[in-house]
Amino acid sequence: MILKPTSILVSTFFVSFSSFSQIAQAFDVAKQLNPAMAGLEYKVNANLFATGAFMFNSRSTHVMGNYSAYNAKHKIGFGIVSTSNNFSFENYYYSNRNLTKLSLNKQFSISEQLQLSVGFGAGLASHQIVLNGAHFGNNGFVSYGRGLQLETGVALKGDRWVVGLSGGYQLSIDKKESYMNQILLNISAAYTFGKAVGLQFTPQVLISHIGTNIGGTVKYKSKYALGGGLAKSYYGYNAFSPYLTAGYTIRDKFSINYTYNFQRNDVFSAPHHGLTLSLNIGKK
């Protein structure tokens, strides 16, 4: 069947963003997109999240990592976030999306248990789409766009909770690729019930320009964790998809977490398997 170039392009945009939204499953990683979150909860924080879905004729992978630290002398937090998303469908088309962002914030102690962070972030994004014309009776199609991200953010941290809000804009560096122009938004909130020596429950919400995550985690003795929730992409036609997580923490510093997402959308449906590695030193 010969497909029109326009329909192929629309489908490609949908697919390229759908798995990119899977970062919403890794709550601790995704909230770092807010520049005010860098170095707010830990003196040193590092996360690596990878997820993928493999079907008979397509492949979707996403990797996201961050590193942040806190300078106690100057009360400054800084961090870096990097993401990479790839999608391929047989030999028909290929999509790649990348983002690298730097963050810097100033933190203020409002009271003994309440901290305010105000931050600024800047990053570079790129998106490449390649269509193989040999399969569609045309000369093919290649698009490469670049964008500059600028945003500001604020965050409040209490003894048991943390909330954050950031916003900004991604400006297309390549004028002809106007789809790179984008409003940025990131809202996150989490509250922990219970005691670290026993049972704890942490409901959490993440709403961003990428997607939404509504979920929670139950942790026992600060070591064993089970959780789940619903995640939805704001790109394409994704529906809310349930996901489950299980994790283990070693010496309150190193954590490993597995995520299974029942990915659902109107074009491609396949479960995503995700793995998150985290290092947290010096809880504040």
Buried (B, 14 or more C-beta within 10 A) or exposed (E): EEBEBEEBBEBBBBBBBBBBBBBBBBBBBBBBBBBBBBBBBBBBBBBBBBBBBEEEEBBBBBBBBBBBBBEEEEBBBBBBBBBBBBBBBEEBBBBBBBBBBBBBBBBEEEEEEEBBBBBBBBBBBBBBBBBBBEBBEBEEBEBEBBBBBBBBBBBBBBEEEBBBBBBBEBBBBBEEBEEBEBEBBBBBBBBBEBEEEEEBEBBBBBBBBBBBBBBBBBBEEBEEBEBBBBBBBBBBEBEBBBBBBBBEBEEEBBBBBEBBBBBBBEEBBBBBEBBBBBBBEEEE
